[in-house]
């Protein structure tokens, strides 16, 4: 389609929406991975049976960053003489 990196392009969205409907009509279970909450809800409304809204590595990384931010200011640098 020529829209790599632009999943929200109207042509891409039309193709995804059409696919969800056709897959349901064929008696199969359509699903998709999408990080955009509005699009995830739209796909569920269209009949997607599963919508993955997060990637495990990204979720873990964000949680680790948040934890480090909460404790980072209190942590002291440890410089061991020997490893």
Secondary structure, DSSP 8 states (H G I E B T S, - for coil): ---TT-TTSHHHHHHHHHHHHHHHHTT---EEE---HHHHHHHHHHT-SEEE---HHHHHHHHHHHHHHHHHTT------S--
